């Protein structure tokens, strides 16, 4: 195991700076997830850590050792790719053993490590099969097994589940997390799927345009996003966003938008008349009893999922997603009063996107 440190790391491709002075540390044994939209630089950051791309500026350290100029093979890392990258002419056992054979490890060590990895990943029945005879999930486990046999200081995962169907992705998420809990190897995992990030990470790094937006534990990012970008990116369904004008008087405050008054629990640290972004998550909106409610909307779409029902509700020119428990008896076109859980409202400055203090 090992710690990893990025200090003012930059990456330039021609005239474009795709990584902009990123700094953060990954603790020994931690499962760190890098998440963000396509093109934010997360895979580039991982490739620089792996030694597959050069660092244009700053330093990357593994266990206190700067590795900017160290060959990839000498960094004691193992990488699992999106495409599996298995050799089609080799059996599962041969694929898993390949890196050890290149290192000229003795046959007994190779056999022991392959057998150990196969037991961990439930691959023992498949050791003599070829990749073409395996399912997508089995191939991904072979790719993980090939990494495990190397016993590296750091595991790197580059969107390893994106080629799998939804049900298999859920199963593989659990397998990878269980693997980490068993081995306690420092792990850096890249994904654009924030559900993967939330369910797997010890901590998350949220990236946008080559810069860090926020770092923290999954629920900390969910409960208190630092800015409007993180607020909308973390959470599924995404946070509802309403842009309007802050109004304050006599110790009370609300946001004026779409012909409605959106309530706040307390006056924020902002000025009356300031343009703001008001955020509320779908589960913090509820169908109000009777004709009461903080805002009145009109049902646009009803999506039953069984235990919950997802509603798309229009308030003026704004569309809100509401997660309702059970099966409310509403149909498209119905007027719907909504109660807002004021204590769960998030408020951001509209220009900077930064969170406003309550």
N, C-alpha and C positions, 0 to 999 in steps of 0.2 A: 504494500500500500504506500501511497505518497500524497503529499499536498501538491497543488498546482497553483501558480500565480501568474496573472497577466498584469503587466505594468506599462501603462501608456502605449498599448499595442496599436499599431497602425498597419493598414494594407492599402497599397496603391496599385491600381491596374491602369497603366497609361496615365491620362489626365484625371482619372476618377479615383477619389479616396473612398474606399468601401468600408474600411474600419477606421474609426475616428478616435484614437487615443483612449482605448478601453482599458480599464483597470478593475480587477476584482480577484479574490482568492477563493480557492476551493479547498475545503478542509480534508485532512486524511480520512479516507473511508466514506466521504460524502457522496450522495447521488445528486448531482447538479444538472438541471435541465436548462438548455438554451432554447428560448422560444421567441417567435416573432413571425411576421408575414414573410412571404417569399421576397428574396432580395435584400433582407435586413442585415446579412453578413454572418449569420450563425454558422453555416456550413464552412465558410471561409475561415472563421475563427477556429473551428474544430480542425480543419486541414492544416492550419499553421501549428496548432498544438501537436498534430501527428507528424509534422515535418514534411508534408506533401506540398505545401506552399511556403514560400519564403516570407519572413517578417520584414516589412518595410521600415518599421520604427518601433521602439520600445523593446521589452524583453518578455520572454515566456520561460518560466522556471518549473521544473518538476523535482519535488523533494529538495528544494533549495538550490538546485543546479540549473543555471541558465542553459537552455537547449537551442537557442537560435541557430547555431551553426553545427548542431549535432545531427548526424544522419538519422533518418527515421528509424532504421533498424536498430539503432543504438540507444533509443529513448526509453526502451522497456515499456512500450504501450502496445495495446492490441485494439484493432478497429473492426467494427462490424458495419458493413455497408448496406445501403438500401437495396442493392441489386444482388445480395448474397455473395456474389463473386466466387462461386464454387467451380472447381475444375470438373467438367462433365465426364472426362475419361477416368476419373478416380472414384473409388468407393467412398462412402461416408467416412470410414476409418482412415483411409488414405488422405482424404481432404483434411481431416482433423490433425493428422500426424505430420503434414507436409512441412510446416514451419520448423518443427523440431528436427526433421531430417536435414533441412537446410543448415541447421546449427550443428549437425553431426552429433546429436544426442545419442546415447547408447540405446539399443533396441528395447531393453528392459524398461528404461525410463519412459520411452515413447509409449509402449504398451500400457504401462501403469497409468500414465496421464490420460491417454485416450479412453481407457476403461473408466477412469474416475469421472471424466467429463460426460461420458455416455450415460453413466448412472444418474448423475445430477439432472441431465436433460431428458431422461427417458428415451434415449436413442439406441439402447442395446439391441433391440430387435432389427435395427436398420443398418448396422455397421457394414454389412456386405452389399448393401444396395448402392445404386448410382443416383446422382441428383435427379435425373429425369424420372425416377421411380418414386419420388417423394412429393408430398403436398407442399404448398408454399410455407406453411407453418413449420413443417419438418425441416425444410431447407434452411429456414431462418435459425432453427435450433442448431443445425450443423454449423452454420456460420458462427454462432455463439460458442459452440464447442471448440471450434478452431481457435477462438480467442482464449478460452479458458485454459487449454492445454499449455499455453505459453506462460501462464502464471505471471501476468504483467503487473506493473505497479498501478497502471491506469487503464480502464476500459473506455473506449470511445465508440459511441453509437451515432451513426448518421442517418436519421429518419428510417430506422430499420423495419418499421411496420407499415409503411405507406403503400406497399404492394399487396397487402393482405385485405381480405374482406372484413366488414365491420365486426362480425362475431369473433373472428379469429384474432383481430387486433385486441379486443378486450381480453381474450385468453392469454395472448402473448404479453400484454402489459403486466398481467399478474405474474407470469413466469419470470420476466426480467426483474421485476421488483423482488420476487422471492429469491432469485439467484443472488441479487445484491445483498439481501439480508443474510444469506448463507455464507457468502464469500467475503463480504465487507471490503471489497476492492473499490477504490476511488473510481467514480463513474461520471463521465461527461456525456450527456445525451442531447442530441439535437432533434427538434421536431417543430413543425408549424401548427401542430394540433394541441390547443391549450388544454383539452381534456386529458391527454396523455401527460402533459406537464403537471396538471393539478393532482392527478392520481399517483404519479410515480416519484415526484421530486422530494428531496429533503429541502432544497431551496431552488428557486427559479430566477433566472436572469432574463428579463424581458428586453428585447432588442428592437430598435427601429432605425433604419437608415444608418447602420453602422455605429450606433451609439447605444449605451445602456439607459433604458428608461427607468427601471426599478429592479432591485434585487431583494428577495425575501422568501419566507416560507409561503407555501401555496395559499393558506387561509388568510395570512396577513395581507397578501396582495389582493385577495378577493374582498376582504372586509374594509381595507383602507388603501385603495389605489392612489398613487402619488399624483397621477394626472389623468386626463380624460382618455388618452390612448390606452393606458393600462386598464382603466375601468371598462372600456369596451372590448378589449382583447381577451381579458381573463374573465371566464364565466360563460356558461352555455345554458340557455339562450343568453345572448349578449345583453348588457345593461341598456335600459331605455335612456335615451338622451333627449333632453328638451332644452332648446336655446331660447333665452328670454332676458328680461330685465329684472334686477333685484329691486324690491321695494321694502323699505323699512320705516316704521313709525311707531312711537309709543311702546318700544320694546318688543314689537312683533315684526316678523319678516315673512315674505313670500316672494315667489318668482312669477312675474306676469308674462304669460306666453299663450299663444293660440286661443285668446279670448278667455282664458281661465287663470285662476290663482292657484299656484302650486305651493303647498305649505312647507315650511321649514320648522324644525324642532326649536331652534333658537337663532337669534341674529348672528350672521357670520362676520368674520373680520373683513368686511368689504363695505363699500359706500353705496348709499341709496342711488339708484339709477345706473349702477354698473352692469354691463353686459356679462352674463354668466351662462354656464352650462349646468343644467340640473340633471342629475342621474339617479335612477331608481331601478333596481333589479326586478325582473318579472315576478319573483316569488314574494316581493314586498309590496305588490299591488293586490288588492282583494276586491271581490265583488261586494259592494256595500249593501247592507240590509235596507229594504224599503226604498224610498226616494232620496235618502241621504247620500253623502259621498263628498269627497274633496273635489273631484272633477267628474263631469258627465261625458261619456263617450258613446260611440256607436259601434256595435260588433261588425267586423268585416269578415273574419274567418274564424271558424271553430275547428280545432284539431284535437280530437280525443285520443289519448294514449293509453287509457285504461284507468290507472289509479289517479291520473291527473288529466286536465284538459288545458291545452294551450290556446289562448284567444289572441287574435289580433284586433285591437280596438282603436278606432280613430277618434282623436280629439282635435277638432279643427283640421289643420293640415299635417298634424303629427300622428304617426302610427306607433302604438305601444304594444308590446308583447306582455301578456298577463298569464302567469302560471296559476291556475285555480285547482284546488283540491277537489277530487271527486268529479262529478259530471253535472255542472250547472246547466239548468234548463234554458239555455239561450240559443238564439239563432242569428245568422247574419241579418243586419238591419235593426236589431233590437237596441233600444237605448240602454246604456249600462252605467250605473253610478259606481265609481271606483274609490276605495279608501286607500290612502297612501300611508305606509308606516314611516312616520316622520323621522324616527330615530335611525332609519336606514337610508336616508337621503344623502347623496353625495353632491357637493357643489364645487365647481371649477371655474376659474377665470376663463372667459371665452377666448381672449386673445392669446394668452400664454398656454392655456390648457392645464395649468397647475392647480392643485387642490387648494381650496380656500379653508382656512381654519375656522372651526365652529366657534 
